[in-house]
Amino acid sequence: MINKRVDENLLKTIKGYEERKAYNSPFTYQPEGTVNENADSLKGAVRRTKVLNSLEEAIKKSGLKDGMTISFHHHFRNGDKVLPMVLDKLAEMGFKNLRVEASSFTKAHEGIVKHIKAGVVNRLGSSGLRGDLAKEISNGMLGDYPAVIRSHGGRARAIAEGDLKIDVAFLGASSSDCMGNANGVKGKSLCGSLGYAKVDAAHADKVVIITDSLVDYPNSPMSIPQTEVDYVVVVDEIGDPNGIMSGATRFTSNPKELLMAKKVLDVMLASGYFNDGFSMQTGSGGASLAVTRFIREELIKREIKCSFGLGGITKAFVDLLEEGLMGQLFDTQCFDLAAVESIGRNEKHVEVSADFYANPFNSSPAVNKLDFVILSALEVDKDFNVNVISGSDGVIREASGGHSDTAAAANVSIIVAPLTRGRIPTIIEKVTTVVTPGSSVDVVVTDYGVVVNPSRKDLLERFQNSGIELVTMEKLRELANYIVGEPKDIEFDNQVVAVVEYRDGSIIDVVRKIKNN
């Protein structure tokens, strides 16, 4: 014990300290929600573990109430078991009207449908919607509250700015220690980067780490540090790593896709940016991924290297890194198990948050340093607007991802898409849903030729001098219509079922309910 050397009367006489409190004991003053919960005794006040006995206990301690917002990440993709587990428990506990915000919804999340029908969930926000959930949303299931579609950078911006306030984040982690230091590279259910979860952990009011591998303290690397975690829950299984690759990535032997990939390489070589130290990101389509193979051959031939690869990382990028053809990987999401294995051992394969990746309003997102981005599309129109969300039938089926983020910032944004898919044209008069505005699209590559945005006169001149086969958007549209016929207009009701936010928070388009004939 010490004698009381300072009291409030003394503090009132010291300029700037008039309202401050005088010392009483080591744990007298505890801010609301402090981790040092019980100040009954000097040592008993220090919280030495955050591990709780059950998910239900964590939910109760979090203070979650009806109508609040909960969040999840999708790093396990089609193998995710955390979101379904949490929603089932919340339904069992009687919660209603919850807002569910996830970095993306996959087919593993189709169980949300039953919870919407039961009134457990009444609002959704995400980068994308797929499967039965997407169909139900497209048919107006949410009623008065349209789903909100944000890009990965737009979601990070919304969370960091407080535009999207998360009350409780439930974050699956492949491993965690008793204090919540968590990552996706150790344990039995690996997912690799936790780039999307990092933003939620940094800004949510309460953070619950859910893991199936509790390891000794301190756990490292600390993708999510203990300073951002309130509770830890250990369960039997959080996800199936084999579900990571399904759905998004596929390697192609399709002659049409290989042809387009070669055309993309020609565009890159003629652009003036394919120099030693250039940077790039590729999308998840077959042709986009095939481009990386051709780039590798060109790097070896020219004896140059790529400075960094960005975004969702695949084995193709990992191979470039390990061959010394790429200097660094900035990884927001592992698209396959080769990337998961790499990020756990290679110091040049760096995990980054979605905020670092693409938040347009932070000091300097990584997308601002991109030279090339190669992206896929469901539809492109004559004004270069791109749709990556809804199909030709008007039903939501895919994700915004980092499409608009990277297209806006890269020196050369390249959209690669076949002229037609089956009997459906890709190049059309007006896209069903605008996700990426045409003003940020520089080049469109199809199996029938290359189109340059008229605003990029520099690229147009270089391509003409390089002998690249150039066509106009109108010519491609006419050719597509000649091959498969003029597409019929989709009939929509007035009900808005989803709102598409641009990366800056403005509303770029809406999705309406399909009219039932």
Disulfide bonds with the S-S distance in Angstrom:
none
